[in-house]
């Protein structure tokens, strides 16, 4: 009898992906949401740094590969339905969003409209050298 991999217990969607929430391990701020396939999760577990599946690029994406803003993984959790992963991470450089902000959830609904409620910490052009592509 062969032992199943821990990856076999995850409920992958029909595209073979699972949503992932990246949360700051120190203060609990939700930094971003991304996707992983089996290989991305296996590499994340192996290296201790977040690796995602980029749907826009159609390939694996080591977070920080072009920006230097790597996510060091402190804890990996799976929800009760086994279909969402939570990564508790240390965000190197303090910027998780491709817009140069600390996190991706900077649009806030106020007075009937969405407003930008978080400052840009670093101009994306200086981070990437061109307009960034998001995951």
Order of alpha helices (4+ residues) and beta strands (2+ residues): beta-beta-alpha-beta-beta-beta-beta-beta-beta-alpha
